[in-house]
Amino acid sequence: MSLNPSPETGTRQDFIREIIAADLASSRCGGRVATRFPPEPNGYLHIGHAKSICLNFGIARDFGGTCNLRFDDTNPITEDVEYVEAIQDDIRWLGFSWDDRLYYASDYFEQLYQCAESLIERGLAYVDSLSGDEIREYRGTLTEPGRNSPYRDRSVEENLDLFRRMRAGEFPDGAHVLRAKIDMASPNLNMRDPVLYRIRRAHHHRTGDAWCIYPMYDFAHPLSDAIEGITHSICTLEFEDHRPLYDWLVANSGLPGRPQQIEFARLNLSYTVTSKRRLLQLVEEGHVAGWDDPRMPTIAGMRRRGFTPEAIRRFADEIGVAKRENLVDVGLLEHCVREDLNRRAPRAMAVLRPLKVVIENYPEDLVEEMTLANHPDDPSMGTRQVPFSRVVYIEQDDFMEEPPKKFFRLAPGREVRLRGAYLITCRDVVKDADGRIVELRCTYDPATRGGDAPDGRKVKGTLHWVSAAHAVKAEVRLYDRLFNAEEPGAGDVDFLTQLNPQSLERLDDSLVEPSLAGAPAGSRYQFERLGYFIVDPDSTPERPVFNRTVTLKDSWAKLERRIG
């Protein structure tokens, strides 16, 4: 079996795929490749999970293997069906399928319990009655070995009796735990008799109240891998120190499976937090509008903001798989989004901050239909008709009364092109009582329909516009990065103090061309000269709502061209 690069991304070779190829060559895993994506259903997936999804499902694809979706649902206090459903939606949206291989750690609760009893019977686990604080105290430190619990030498019979009574619900939460009996002097703290089970009276979203003891993640995860016949358990670097425990549990479980744990560097993205605890805090404290807020790095948030699954998959391929932690520039993600949307997004015209323009020599009762291409490089997208009339709106930023030298847009006495329409010249400026510009008086050249002058004269400025009589009023939400700091929370700084107060600007009086009226939620456009936008689920036919996905400016592309 050999590596088959993805036709979409041209998958690069990496150290994980090299390990798997070597395993296949040596028949270590019986000619099989079986991976899994194992989320805990205690929050929404984020961009870091997207990298892991692409890696695990991508490896299965490239080697002709399988990838399971397994929910590690061992902590009922933090888990919810909402998260289970959202995670499945996100994986499907990214373009991956687990077919009929949807599993839950809770599927194996009875089997895991029997494995725990087997460890007790072989003298490899014991019931400890120390409190949580006492267990931490006895554990020792990185420089000092731990101490044996006074309950470590309980007999097999006493341990079995206590563990069964724990399952029967005879003891309150925290009264006892089940611990592995390994080595309290181990230099690896994870091997100092780790806790395997704890008493926790909480309603489980799948098993209800059938259990009052639940396995710890470090116990359930490797054994679930072994039960499912996983060959390669791909996880992030923070689990590297857990690998000896993973291997110990698999070796002593009595299960036939022998999965191999391989660690890779997690995704650290600039101007972004991906800690579930911090993301939950942002949601619960109202700093964002929810898990799918377009400023959030969640897959749901990125989808609502207008990112495409193709762009995220390409980003995952571009950053590759590393062995060491590093900080990835969020500009690369935005670049991938722009590159993808540039190909697929039809063009449209919108005016975010309108400035009225009256074309004084244009007939008052005349309305013309201007033919504009929906995409300058893709004729298959066709054309659309955009109405033009005597009164139009342009962007406020496209006019300056006293322009600097390199300002090529509209100014008194200057001629500019209205995209696909006519050349116009500003003749007068109208101001209100406070001196603010409220209207421009212009003239047009009737011979320049389509935007070009038959006499060959050149005009540097081209502006987008909408007809006042036909424009549709819209709400536009301008999203920016959620944090001002490149590494939010670094150096023990409270990450909430680094929130960007300009991460969302709402414009209630924007105007869009009439072709966008009634555009369904999820429709993507490039608003000419402004950026890429998507129709938000809040949108209605009477009041469309557009979210800015990214601006047109792409600093990463400029850097790439310089390097190239």
C-alpha positions as CSV (number, residue, x, y, z in Angstrom):
1,M,0.0,0.0,0.0
2,S,1.5,3.4,-1.0
3,L,0.8,7.0,-0.3
4,N,-1.6,8.5,-2.8
5,P,-1.6,12.3,-2.7
6,S,-4.9,14.1,-2.6
7,P,-5.9,15.3,-6.0
8,E,-7.3,18.4,-4.4
9,T,-4.3,19.5,-2.3
10,G,-1.4,17.4,-3.5
11,T,-0.8,16.1,0.0
12,R,2.8,16.4,1.2
13,Q,4.7,13.7,2.8
14,D,5.3,14.1,6.5
15,F,6.8,12.2,9.4
16,I,3.5,10.5,10.4
17,R,2.9,9.2,6.9
18,E,6.5,8.0,6.8
19,I,5.9,6.0,10.0
20,I,2.7,4.5,8.6
21,A,4.4,3.6,5.3
22,A,7.2,1.9,7.2
23,D,4.7,0.0,9.4
24,L,2.9,-1.2,6.3
25,A,6.1,-2.3,4.7
26,S,7.0,-4.3,7.8
27,S,3.5,-5.7,8.2
28,R,3.5,-4.3,11.7
29,C,-0.2,-3.5,11.5
30,G,-1.3,-6.4,9.4
31,G,-1.5,-4.4,6.2
32,R,-4.2,-2.1,7.7
33,V,-4.5,1.5,8.5
34,A,-7.2,2.6,10.9
35,T,-7.3,6.0,12.5
36,R,-9.9,7.8,14.5
37,F,-10.9,11.4,15.3
38,P,-11.8,11.3,19.1
39,P,-13.5,14.6,20.2
40,E,-14.8,15.1,23.7
41,P,-18.4,16.5,23.3
42,N,-17.8,19.4,25.7
43,G,-17.7,22.3,23.2
44,Y,-17.6,23.2,19.5
45,L,-14.7,22.2,17.3
46,H,-12.2,24.9,16.3
47,I,-9.5,25.4,13.7
48,G,-7.1,23.2,15.6
49,H,-9.6,20.3,15.5
50,A,-9.9,21.0,11.7
51,K,-6.2,20.3,11.3
52,S,-6.6,17.0,13.2
53,I,-9.7,16.1,11.2
54,C,-7.9,16.7,7.9
55,L,-4.9,14.7,9.2
56,N,-6.8,11.6,10.5
57,F,-9.3,11.4,7.7
58,G,-6.6,12.3,5.2
59,I,-4.3,9.5,6.3
60,A,-7.1,7.0,6.0
61,R,-7.9,8.3,2.5
62,D,-4.3,8.3,1.4
63,F,-3.6,4.8,2.6
64,G,-6.9,3.2,1.7
65,G,-7.8,2.8,5.3
66,T,-10.6,3.8,7.6
67,C,-11.2,6.6,10.1
68,N,-13.7,6.3,12.9
69,L,-15.5,9.1,14.6
70,R,-15.6,8.3,18.3
71,F,-16.9,10.6,21.0
72,D,-14.8,10.3,24.2
73,D,-17.8,10.9,26.4
74,T,-16.5,10.1,29.8
75,N,-17.4,13.3,31.7
76,P,-21.2,13.8,31.7
77,I,-20.9,17.1,33.7
78,T,-19.5,19.0,30.7
79,E,-21.0,17.1,27.8
80,D,-24.1,17.8,25.8
81,V,-26.0,16.4,22.8
82,E,-25.8,19.9,21.3
83,Y,-22.0,19.4,21.0
84,V,-22.4,15.9,19.6
85,E,-24.6,17.1,16.8
86,A,-22.5,20.2,16.1
87,I,-19.3,18.1,15.8
88,Q,-20.9,15.8,13.3
89,D,-22.2,18.7,11.3
90,D,-18.7,20.3,11.2
91,I,-17.0,17.2,10.0
92,R,-19.5,16.7,7.2
93,W,-19.2,20.3,6.2
94,L,-15.4,19.9,6.0
95,G,-16.0,17.2,3.5
96,F,-15.3,14.0,5.4
97,S,-17.3,10.9,6.2
98,W,-17.0,8.2,8.9
99,D,-19.5,6.1,7.0
100,D,-21.0,3.6,9.5
101,R,-18.2,4.0,12.0
102,L,-19.7,6.3,14.6
103,Y,-18.7,5.2,18.1
104,Y,-18.8,6.5,21.7
105,A,-16.6,5.6,24.6
106,S,-19.8,5.0,26.5
107,D,-20.5,2.1,24.1
108,Y,-17.7,0.4,25.9
109,F,-18.5,1.3,29.5
110,E,-19.2,-2.4,30.5
111,Q,-16.1,-3.6,28.7
112,L,-13.9,-0.9,30.3
113,Y,-15.3,-1.8,33.7
114,Q,-14.4,-5.5,33.1
115,C,-10.8,-4.4,32.1
116,A,-10.6,-2.5,35.3
117,E,-11.7,-5.5,37.4
118,S,-9.1,-7.6,35.5
119,L,-6.3,-5.1,36.5
120,I,-7.5,-5.3,40.1
121,E,-7.4,-9.1,40.0
122,R,-3.9,-9.1,38.7
123,G,-2.7,-6.7,41.4
124,L,-2.3,-3.8,38.9
125,A,-5.0,-1.5,40.3
126,Y,-6.4,-0.6,43.7
127,V,-9.1,1.5,45.3
128,D,-7.7,4.6,47.0
129,S,-9.6,6.4,49.7
130,L,-7.4,9.5,49.8
131,S,-9.1,12.8,49.0
132,G,-8.2,14.6,45.8
133,D,-6.0,17.1,47.6
134,E,-4.2,14.2,49.4
135,I,-3.6,12.4,46.1
136,R,-2.0,15.5,44.7
137,E,0.1,15.9,47.8
138,Y,1.3,12.3,47.7
139,R,2.0,12.5,44.0
140,G,5.2,14.5,44.5
141,T,6.8,16.9,42.1
142,L,9.0,17.0,39.1
143,T,12.1,16.9,41.4
144,E,10.7,14.8,44.2
145,P,9.3,11.2,43.9
146,G,5.7,10.5,45.1
147,R,4.7,8.5,48.1
148,N,2.7,5.4,48.2
149,S,-0.9,5.8,49.4
150,P,-1.6,4.1,52.7
151,Y,-4.4,2.2,50.8
152,R,-2.1,0.9,48.0
153,D,-1.6,-2.5,49.6
154,R,-5.2,-3.4,50.0
155,S,-5.9,-7.0,49.1
156,V,-7.3,-8.0,45.7
157,E,-10.5,-9.1,47.5
158,E,-11.0,-5.8,49.3
159,N,-10.3,-3.8,46.2
160,L,-12.8,-5.8,44.1
161,D,-15.4,-5.4,46.9
162,L,-14.9,-1.7,47.1
163,F,-14.9,-1.2,43.3
164,R,-18.1,-3.1,42.9
165,R,-19.7,-1.1,45.7
166,M,-18.5,2.1,44.0
167,R,-20.4,0.9,40.9
168,A,-23.5,0.0,43.0
169,G,-23.6,3.6,44.3
170,E,-22.9,2.9,47.9
171,F,-20.4,5.8,48.3
172,P,-20.6,9.5,47.8
173,D,-18.7,11.4,45.1
174,G,-15.0,11.7,46.0
175,A,-15.1,8.9,48.6
176,H,-12.9,6.6,46.5
177,V,-11.1,6.3,43.2
178,L,-9.6,3.4,41.3
179,R,-5.9,3.9,40.6
180,A,-3.4,2.0,38.5
181,K,-0.5,0.5,40.5
182,I,2.6,1.4,38.6
183,D,5.4,3.4,40.2
184,M,5.1,6.3,42.5
185,A,8.8,7.1,42.0
186,S,8.6,7.3,38.2
187,P,10.1,10.4,36.7
188,N,7.0,10.6,34.6
189,L,4.2,12.0,36.8
190,N,1.6,10.3,34.6
191,M,2.9,6.9,35.7
192,R,2.6,7.6,39.4
193,D,-0.5,5.5,40.0
194,P,-2.9,7.5,37.8
195,V,-6.6,7.6,38.6
196,L,-8.6,5.3,36.3
197,Y,-12.1,5.7,37.7
198,R,-14.0,8.2,39.9
199,I,-17.4,8.4,41.4
200,R,-19.5,11.0,39.7
201,R,-23.3,11.1,40.0
202,A,-24.3,12.9,36.9
203,H,-26.8,12.2,34.1
204,H,-25.1,11.0,31.0
205,H,-26.5,12.1,27.6
206,R,-26.5,8.5,26.3
207,T,-26.4,6.1,29.3
208,G,-28.7,8.2,31.5
209,D,-28.3,7.2,35.2
210,A,-27.0,3.7,34.6
211,W,-23.6,4.5,35.9
212,C,-22.3,6.5,38.8
213,I,-18.6,5.8,38.2
214,Y,-16.9,6.9,35.0
215,P,-13.5,6.1,33.5
216,M,-10.9,8.8,33.2
217,Y,-10.0,10.0,29.7
218,D,-6.5,8.5,30.0
219,F,-8.0,5.1,30.7
220,A,-10.9,5.1,28.3
221,H,-9.1,6.5,25.3
222,P,-6.3,3.9,24.7
223,L,-8.6,1.0,25.5
224,S,-11.3,2.4,23.1
225,D,-8.6,2.5,20.5
226,A,-7.7,-1.1,21.2
227,I,-11.3,-2.2,21.1
228,E,-11.9,-0.6,17.7
229,G,-8.7,-2.0,16.2
230,I,-7.1,1.4,15.7
231,T,-3.6,1.0,14.2
232,H,-2.3,4.6,14.6
233,S,-3.6,6.9,17.3
234,I,-2.7,10.4,16.2
235,C,-2.7,13.1,18.9
236,T,-1.1,16.4,19.8
237,L,2.1,16.9,21.6
238,E,0.6,17.5,25.0
239,F,-0.1,13.8,25.1
240,E,3.5,12.8,24.6
241,D,4.1,12.4,28.3
242,H,0.9,10.3,28.5
243,R,2.3,7.7,25.9
244,P,3.9,5.4,28.5
245,L,0.6,5.2,30.3
246,Y,-1.2,4.6,27.0
247,D,1.1,1.8,26.2
248,W,1.0,0.3,29.7
249,L,-2.8,0.2,29.7
250,V,-3.0,-1.3,26.2
251,A,-0.4,-3.9,27.1
252,N,-2.2,-4.9,30.3
253,S,-5.8,-4.7,29.1
254,G,-6.0,-8.2,27.7
255,L,-7.4,-6.7,24.5
256,P,-6.0,-7.9,21.2
257,G,-5.5,-4.4,19.6
258,R,-2.1,-2.8,19.7
259,P,-2.5,0.8,18.6
260,Q,0.5,3.0,18.3
261,Q,0.3,6.6,19.6
262,I,2.1,9.3,17.5
263,E,2.2,12.9,18.5
264,F,2.3,16.0,16.3
265,A,2.4,19.7,17.1
266,R,-0.9,21.3,17.7
267,L,-2.0,24.3,15.7
268,N,-1.1,27.6,17.4
269,L,-2.6,30.5,15.3
270,S,-1.7,34.1,15.8
271,Y,-4.3,36.5,17.2
272,T,-6.4,33.5,18.2
273,V,-7.2,31.3,21.3
274,T,-8.1,27.7,20.8
275,S,-8.3,26.6,24.5
276,K,-11.8,25.2,25.0
277,R,-11.9,26.7,28.5
278,R,-11.2,30.1,27.1
279,L,-13.6,29.7,24.2
280,L,-16.3,28.6,26.7
281,Q,-15.5,31.7,28.8
282,L,-15.9,34.0,25.8
283,V,-19.4,32.5,25.1
284,E,-20.7,32.3,28.7
285,E,-19.5,35.8,29.6
286,G,-21.1,37.3,26.5
287,H,-17.9,38.5,24.9
288,V,-19.2,36.9,21.7
289,A,-22.7,36.1,20.5
290,G,-22.2,32.3,20.7
291,W,-20.1,29.4,19.5
292,D,-20.9,30.3,15.9
293,D,-20.0,34.0,16.3
294,P,-18.0,34.8,13.1
295,R,-15.1,36.1,15.2
296,M,-14.7,32.7,16.9
297,P,-12.1,30.2,15.6
298,T,-14.7,27.5,15.8
299,I,-15.6,25.7,12.6
300,A,-19.2,26.9,13.1
301,G,-18.0,30.5,13.4
302,M,-15.7,30.3,10.4
303,R,-18.6,28.8,8.4
304,R,-20.9,31.6,9.4
305,R,-18.2,34.1,8.5
306,G,-17.9,32.7,5.0
307,F,-14.8,30.5,5.1
308,T,-15.1,27.5,2.7
309,P,-14.2,23.9,3.6
310,E,-11.9,23.9,0.6
311,A,-9.9,26.8,2.0
312,I,-9.6,25.2,5.4
313,R,-8.5,21.9,3.9
314,R,-5.9,23.8,1.8
315,F,-4.7,25.7,4.9
316,A,-4.3,22.4,6.8
317,D,-2.2,21.1,3.9
318,E,-0.1,24.2,3.6
319,I,0.9,24.2,7.3
320,G,1.7,20.5,7.2
321,V,2.5,18.3,10.2
322,A,5.3,19.3,12.5
323,K,7.0,17.7,15.5
324,R,7.7,21.0,17.3
325,E,5.3,23.7,18.4
326,N,5.3,26.9,16.4
327,L,3.0,29.9,15.8
328,V,1.3,30.0,12.4
329,D,0.4,33.4,11.0
330,V,-3.4,33.8,10.7
331,G,-2.6,35.7,7.5
332,L,-2.0,32.3,5.8
333,L,-5.4,31.1,6.7
334,E,-6.9,34.4,5.4
335,H,-4.8,34.0,2.2
336,C,-6.2,30.5,1.6
337,V,-9.8,31.9,2.1
338,R,-9.2,34.7,-0.4
339,E,-7.6,32.4,-3.0
340,D,-10.6,30.1,-2.8
341,L,-13.2,32.8,-2.8
342,N,-11.5,34.7,-5.7
343,R,-12.3,31.7,-7.9
344,R,-15.8,30.9,-6.7
345,A,-17.4,34.1,-5.5
346,P,-19.5,36.1,-8.0
347,R,-19.0,39.8,-8.1
348,A,-21.6,42.3,-6.9
349,M,-21.7,46.0,-6.0
350,A,-22.5,47.3,-2.6
351,V,-22.0,50.7,-0.9
352,L,-21.2,50.4,2.8
353,R,-21.2,54.1,3.7
354,P,-23.3,55.8,1.1
355,L,-22.7,59.3,-0.4
356,K,-25.4,60.7,-2.7
357,V,-24.4,61.6,-6.3
358,V,-26.9,63.5,-8.5
359,I,-26.0,63.4,-12.2
360,E,-27.5,66.7,-13.2
361,N,-27.5,66.2,-17.0
362,Y,-28.9,62.6,-16.9
363,P,-32.7,62.4,-17.7
364,E,-34.8,62.3,-14.6
365,D,-37.1,59.5,-15.9
366,L,-34.5,57.4,-17.6
367,V,-33.4,54.0,-16.2
368,E,-30.8,51.9,-18.1
369,E,-29.8,48.3,-17.5
370,M,-26.1,47.9,-17.5
371,T,-24.6,44.5,-18.3
372,L,-21.9,43.5,-15.8
373,A,-19.9,40.2,-15.7
374,N,-20.5,38.1,-12.6
375,H,-16.8,37.1,-12.7
376,P,-14.0,38.8,-14.7
377,D,-12.1,35.5,-15.2
378,D,-15.0,33.0,-15.5
379,P,-17.4,33.6,-18.4
380,S,-19.4,30.5,-17.3
381,M,-20.8,32.6,-14.4
382,G,-22.6,34.7,-16.9
383,T,-23.7,38.3,-16.6
384,R,-26.3,40.3,-14.7
385,Q,-28.3,43.5,-15.4
386,V,-27.8,46.4,-13.0
387,P,-30.1,49.4,-13.2
388,F,-28.6,52.9,-13.5
389,S,-30.4,56.2,-12.9
390,R,-29.9,59.9,-12.3
391,V,-29.2,59.5,-8.6
392,V,-26.6,56.9,-7.5
393,Y,-24.7,56.3,-4.3
394,I,-20.9,55.9,-4.0
395,E,-18.7,55.2,-1.0
396,Q,-18.0,58.2,1.2
397,D,-14.3,57.3,1.1
398,D,-14.3,57.6,-2.7
399,F,-14.6,61.4,-2.5
400,M,-12.2,64.0,-1.1
401,E,-12.6,67.7,-1.4
402,E,-8.9,68.3,-1.2
403,P,-7.3,65.1,-2.3
404,P,-3.6,64.2,-1.8
405,K,-1.4,63.6,-4.8
406,K,-2.0,59.9,-5.2
407,F,-5.8,59.9,-4.6
408,F,-7.3,58.8,-7.9
409,R,-10.9,58.7,-7.0
410,L,-13.5,61.5,-7.2
411,A,-12.7,65.1,-6.3
412,P,-14.0,68.5,-7.5
413,G,-13.5,68.9,-11.2
414,R,-12.1,65.3,-11.6
415,E,-13.5,62.7,-13.9
416,V,-13.9,59.0,-12.8
417,R,-15.5,55.9,-14.1
418,L,-18.6,54.3,-12.6
419,R,-18.0,50.6,-13.1
420,G,-19.8,49.4,-16.2
421,A,-21.7,52.6,-16.6
422,Y,-20.4,56.1,-17.5
423,L,-17.6,58.6,-16.9
424,I,-18.8,61.3,-14.5
425,T,-17.2,64.6,-13.4
426,C,-17.8,66.3,-10.0
427,R,-19.1,69.9,-10.4
428,D,-20.3,70.9,-7.0
429,V,-20.3,69.7,-3.3
430,V,-23.4,70.1,-1.1
431,K,-22.9,70.3,2.7
432,D,-25.2,70.4,5.7
433,A,-25.4,73.0,8.4
434,D,-22.5,71.3,10.2
435,G,-20.2,71.4,7.2
436,R,-20.5,67.7,6.4
437,I,-20.7,66.6,2.8
438,V,-24.1,65.1,2.0
439,E,-24.3,65.3,-1.8
440,L,-22.3,65.6,-4.9
441,R,-23.5,67.3,-8.1
442,C,-21.9,65.7,-11.2
443,T,-22.3,65.5,-14.9
444,Y,-21.9,62.5,-17.2
445,D,-20.6,61.9,-20.7
446,P,-23.4,60.0,-22.6
447,A,-20.8,58.8,-25.1
448,T,-19.0,56.7,-22.5
449,R,-21.7,54.0,-21.8
450,G,-19.9,50.9,-20.5
451,G,-17.3,53.0,-18.8
452,D,-14.9,53.7,-21.7
453,A,-14.3,57.0,-23.6
454,P,-14.5,56.6,-27.4
455,D,-11.9,59.4,-27.8
456,G,-9.4,57.2,-25.9
457,R,-9.0,59.5,-22.9
458,K,-7.7,57.7,-19.9
459,V,-9.4,57.8,-16.5
460,K,-7.5,56.4,-13.5
461,G,-10.3,56.0,-11.0
462,T,-13.1,53.4,-11.2
463,L,-15.8,53.4,-8.5
464,H,-18.5,51.0,-7.6
465,W,-22.0,52.4,-7.2
466,V,-25.7,51.6,-6.7
467,S,-28.8,53.2,-8.1
468,A,-30.7,55.1,-5.4
469,A,-34.1,54.2,-6.8
470,H,-33.3,50.5,-7.0
471,A,-30.8,49.8,-4.2
472,V,-31.7,47.4,-1.4
473,K,-31.0,48.6,2.2
474,A,-28.9,46.0,4.0
475,E,-27.1,45.5,7.3
476,V,-23.4,44.8,6.9
477,R,-21.3,43.4,9.7
478,L,-17.6,44.1,9.4
479,Y,-15.7,41.4,11.3
480,D,-12.0,41.7,12.3
481,R,-9.7,39.7,14.5
482,L,-11.1,39.1,17.9
483,F,-7.8,39.9,19.7
484,N,-5.2,42.7,19.4
485,A,-2.3,40.6,20.7
486,E,-0.4,38.1,18.5
487,E,-0.4,35.6,21.3
488,P,-3.4,36.3,23.5
489,G,-2.8,35.5,27.2
490,A,0.9,34.9,26.8
491,G,3.1,35.9,29.7
492,D,0.3,35.4,32.3
493,V,-1.6,38.3,30.8
494,D,-5.4,38.1,31.1
495,F,-6.4,37.3,27.6
496,L,-9.7,39.2,28.0
497,T,-7.8,42.4,28.3
498,Q,-6.5,41.9,24.8
499,L,-9.9,41.7,23.1
500,N,-10.1,43.9,20.1
501,P,-12.9,46.5,20.7
502,Q,-13.2,47.0,16.9
503,S,-13.6,43.3,16.1
504,L,-17.2,44.0,15.0
505,E,-18.7,47.1,13.3
506,R,-22.3,47.1,12.3
507,L,-23.5,49.3,9.4
508,D,-27.2,49.6,9.3
509,D,-27.7,51.8,6.3
510,S,-25.6,50.1,3.6
511,L,-27.0,49.6,0.1
512,V,-26.6,46.7,-2.2
513,E,-27.5,46.2,-5.9
514,P,-31.0,44.7,-6.4
515,S,-29.7,41.3,-7.6
516,L,-28.8,40.6,-4.0
517,A,-32.4,40.9,-2.7
518,G,-33.5,37.6,-1.4
519,A,-30.1,35.9,-1.7
520,P,-30.3,32.8,0.5
521,A,-28.2,32.4,3.6
522,G,-24.7,31.1,2.8
523,S,-24.5,32.9,-0.6
524,R,-21.0,34.3,-1.0
525,Y,-20.0,37.4,-3.0
526,Q,-17.1,39.6,-3.7
527,F,-18.3,43.2,-3.1
528,E,-16.2,45.0,-5.7
529,R,-13.3,46.9,-4.1
530,L,-14.5,46.0,-0.6
531,G,-13.9,42.3,0.2
532,Y,-15.7,39.0,0.4
533,F,-19.0,38.7,2.1
534,I,-21.6,36.0,2.9
535,V,-25.3,36.2,3.6
536,D,-25.9,35.6,7.3
537,P,-28.6,33.3,8.6
538,D,-30.2,36.4,10.2
539,S,-30.9,37.7,6.7
540,T,-34.5,38.2,5.5
541,P,-35.8,39.2,2.0
542,E,-36.8,42.6,3.4
543,R,-33.6,43.1,5.3
544,P,-30.5,41.2,4.0
545,V,-27.6,40.8,6.3
546,F,-24.0,40.4,5.0
547,N,-20.9,39.3,7.0
548,R,-17.5,40.4,5.8
549,T,-15.4,37.2,5.5
550,V,-12.1,38.9,4.6
551,T,-10.9,42.1,3.0
552,L,-9.3,42.1,-0.4
553,K,-5.9,43.1,1.0
554,D,-3.7,40.1,1.2
555,S,-0.3,40.7,2.8
556,W,0.5,37.0,2.8
557,A,0.3,36.9,-1.0
558,K,2.6,39.9,-1.3
559,L,5.1,38.2,1.0
560,E,4.8,35.0,-1.0
561,R,5.5,36.8,-4.2
562,R,8.6,38.6,-2.7
563,I,10.0,35.3,-1.5
564,G,9.3,33.6,-4.7
